[in-house]
Amino acid sequence: MAAKRKPNAAFMKPVQPNEKLAVVVGSKPLPRTELTKKLWQYIKKNGLQDKKVKRNINADAALQAVFGGKKCVNMFEMTKLVNKNVIK
């Protein structure tokens, strides 16, 4: 039987969203895994995933603030930009 993977402690350590990110995910400190989950819930709820190119996220006003003013970012870029909006 395979050993159960232990979650990476760095991912489980709560991070504090800054005021821009708090608009999207809330202002309470939360682990990165939860932060990503909440971000995707927001994107799906508001239909912000590009219909043709699923990797791209079309930002609304709240996400544009998080994405440094960009209207469209891909998923990989999104992770980098979101990391700039957490207080470590």
PyMOL commands that set and color helices and strands:
alter all, ss='L'
color gray80, all
select helices_A, chain A and resi 9-12+19-25+32-45+61-66+75-83
alter helices_A, ss='H'
color red, helices_A
select strands_A, chain A and resi 14-17+30-31+56-58+72-74+86-87
alter strands_A, ss='S'
color yellow, strands_A
deselect
rebuild
show_as cartoon
